[in-house]
Amino acid sequence: MDYLCRSVDTRAKGYLNKYMAYVYRHIRLDKNEPFYIGIGSCLNRCYIKTRRNKHWHSITDKTDYRVDIIFDDLSLEDAKEKEKELIYLYGKKVNGGTFYGYSLPK
């Protein structure tokens, strides 16, 4: 396996080997603004440059970026909720936000 993935034994809560997740953002350094929010359960997902959309590549081809881990040790459900909140907070570029190519979650 390429990625180092974390899991936690939560048998006390009725779960077995449930993956813990984190929420991260990519900040473009030329404008000091976020352009990507993601969820990872693998320790290095936030640093991997493959499996990204064309908008992500169009930005990273022009400028360097910084990775910020915003929330850590979350359930996948909690991570998805935090991801939605952050996408709504920053908004889509067409609506005056900082994100390109995002479908805002419902």
Contacts in CASP RR format, 6 or more apart in sequence:
PFRMAT RR
TARGET T0000
AUTHOR 0000-0000-0000
METHOD contacts of the structure
MODEL  1
MDYLCRSVDTRAKGYLNKYMAYVYRHIRLDKNEPFYIGIGSCLNRCYIKT
RRNKHWHSITDKTDYRVDIIFDDLSLEDAKEKEKELIYLYGKKVNGGTFY
GYSLPK
3 42 0 8 1.000
3 43 0 8 1.000
3 44 0 8 1.000
3 45 0 8 1.000
3 48 0 8 1.000
4 42 0 8 1.000
4 43 0 8 1.000
4 44 0 8 1.000
5 19 0 8 1.000
5 41 0 8 1.000
5 42 0 8 1.000
5 43 0 8 1.000
6 19 0 8 1.000
6 20 0 8 1.000
6 41 0 8 1.000
6 42 0 8 1.000
6 43 0 8 1.000
7 17 0 8 1.000
7 18 0 8 1.000
7 19 0 8 1.000
7 20 0 8 1.000
8 17 0 8 1.000
8 18 0 8 1.000
8 19 0 8 1.000
8 20 0 8 1.000
9 16 0 8 1.000
9 17 0 8 1.000
10 16 0 8 1.000
10 18 0 8 1.000
18 75 0 8 1.000
18 76 0 8 1.000
19 41 0 8 1.000
19 76 0 8 1.000
20 41 0 8 1.000
20 73 0 8 1.000
20 74 0 8 1.000
20 75 0 8 1.000
21 39 0 8 1.000
21 40 0 8 1.000
21 41 0 8 1.000
21 74 0 8 1.000
21 75 0 8 1.000
21 76 0 8 1.000
21 78 0 8 1.000
21 79 0 8 1.000
22 39 0 8 1.000
22 40 0 8 1.000
22 41 0 8 1.000
22 46 0 8 1.000
22 69 0 8 1.000
22 70 0 8 1.000
22 71 0 8 1.000
22 72 0 8 1.000
22 73 0 8 1.000
22 74 0 8 1.000
22 79 0 8 1.000
23 37 0 8 1.000
23 38 0 8 1.000
23 39 0 8 1.000
23 40 0 8 1.000
23 69 0 8 1.000
23 70 0 8 1.000
23 71 0 8 1.000
23 74 0 8 1.000
23 79 0 8 1.000
23 82 0 8 1.000
23 83 0 8 1.000
23 86 0 8 1.000
24 37 0 8 1.000
24 38 0 8 1.000
24 39 0 8 1.000
24 40 0 8 1.000
24 45 0 8 1.000
24 46 0 8 1.000
24 67 0 8 1.000
24 68 0 8 1.000
24 69 0 8 1.000
24 70 0 8 1.000
25 34 0 8 1.000
25 36 0 8 1.000
25 37 0 8 1.000
25 38 0 8 1.000
25 67 0 8 1.000
25 68 0 8 1.000
25 70 0 8 1.000
25 86 0 8 1.000
26 34 0 8 1.000
26 35 0 8 1.000
26 36 0 8 1.000
26 46 0 8 1.000
26 56 0 8 1.000
26 60 0 8 1.000
26 65 0 8 1.000
26 66 0 8 1.000
26 67 0 8 1.000
27 33 0 8 1.000
27 34 0 8 1.000
27 35 0 8 1.000
27 65 0 8 1.000
27 66 0 8 1.000
27 67 0 8 1.000
27 68 0 8 1.000
28 34 0 8 1.000
28 35 0 8 1.000
28 59 0 8 1.000
28 63 0 8 1.000
28 64 0 8 1.000
28 65 0 8 1.000
29 63 0 8 1.000
29 64 0 8 1.000
29 65 0 8 1.000
29 66 0 8 1.000
30 62 0 8 1.000
30 63 0 8 1.000
30 64 0 8 1.000
31 63 0 8 1.000
33 98 0 8 1.000
34 90 0 8 1.000
34 98 0 8 1.000
34 99 0 8 1.000
35 55 0 8 1.000
35 56 0 8 1.000
35 59 0 8 1.000
35 65 0 8 1.000
35 98 0 8 1.000
35 99 0 8 1.000
35 100 0 8 1.000
36 52 0 8 1.000
36 56 0 8 1.000
36 99 0 8 1.000
37 83 0 8 1.000
37 86 0 8 1.000
37 87 0 8 1.000
37 90 0 8 1.000
37 99 0 8 1.000
38 46 0 8 1.000
38 83 0 8 1.000
39 76 0 8 1.000
39 79 0 8 1.000
39 80 0 8 1.000
39 83 0 8 1.000
40 46 0 8 1.000
40 79 0 8 1.000
41 76 0 8 1.000
46 67 0 8 1.000
46 69 0 8 1.000
47 67 0 8 1.000
49 60 0 8 1.000
52 60 0 8 1.000
53 101 0 8 1.000
55 100 0 8 1.000
55 101 0 8 1.000
58 100 0 8 1.000
59 65 0 8 1.000
59 100 0 8 1.000
70 82 0 8 1.000
70 86 0 8 1.000
71 78 0 8 1.000
71 79 0 8 1.000
71 82 0 8 1.000
74 82 0 8 1.000
80 105 0 8 1.000
83 105 0 8 1.000
84 105 0 8 1.000
87 99 0 8 1.000
87 102 0 8 1.000
87 104 0 8 1.000
87 105 0 8 1.000
88 104 0 8 1.000
90 97 0 8 1.000
90 98 0 8 1.000
90 99 0 8 1.000
91 97 0 8 1.000
91 98 0 8 1.000
91 99 0 8 1.000
91 102 0 8 1.000
91 104 0 8 1.000
92 99 0 8 1.000
92 100 0 8 1.000
92 101 0 8 1.000
92 102 0 8 1.000
92 104 0 8 1.000
93 99 0 8 1.000
93 100 0 8 1.000
93 101 0 8 1.000
END
